[in-house]
Amino acid sequence: MTQQARTWDEDRPIYRQLMEEIVARIIDQTYREGEMLPSVRQLASAYLVNPLTAARAYRELEEFTETRRGIGLVVKEGVREILLKRERKRFLREEWPAIRERIKALELDINELLKS
């Protein structure tokens, strides 16, 4: 794992932002179901955070991961679809209203948007 140049949002805890990054990597299948996640130390090193911060991010993801003896922490089977549904709902609730209003304000045509 290479180090990620990342600017953290000062208004939210870093462990939450790191957790969201891991969720995004599960959704985009960087971390696939059934495969091992980086160790706490690897994750901390890659994102230049304290190992306690990385461990806390993993604790927040316990329902989506499992510890396998001799292997480490792995992504549970079926988790990607659960996370996709959750992220779609969050997008529609939190992000889409502002995007929709911006589209209206700019008088953009939906067909034009779909072409680009």
MOHU-V190383 format. One line per field, one symbol per residue. phi: phi as a letter, one per 20 degrees, with the letter a starting at -180 (. if undefined). A space follows every 50 residues. Layout:
# MOHU-V190383
phi: ???
This chain:
# MOHU-V190383
phi: .efdfcdeffecgfffffgfffgffffemfdegndfegfgffffffdlcf gfffffffffdgfdcbedgndpecfffnfgfffgffffffgfeddggffg fffffeleegfffffe
